[in-house]
Amino acid sequence: MNHAWKGGRTRHHAGYLMVQMLAHPRARKSGGYYIFEHVLVMEEMLGRYLVDGESVHHINGVKDDNNPENLELWTRPQPAGIRVADAIAWAKEIIRRYEGTGSTSNSAHG
């Protein structure tokens, strides 16, 4: 075993924890098959992979605090200039995606 092996975990240069996950759909060979740990925690909370436009926010700003109570699911709004019909379709999809899921945070923010 390599003396530098850390059990498939590493720290990103920005301070986020990363976990090696060979079979994860976001894992890239060029990146060593690492995934941000906060993404994995949120996906476990949701019971599904994150979709395009979703991100995970650290409530307390501490990038390596990946306790579920510290994580919130965020989604990007549609860009300006969208057709009304497309905005309505997007809104219906958002409601369908998140309705009944409850909060993805145990904080007062969610």
Order of alpha helices (4+ residues) and beta strands (2+ residues): beta-beta-beta-alpha-beta-beta-alpha
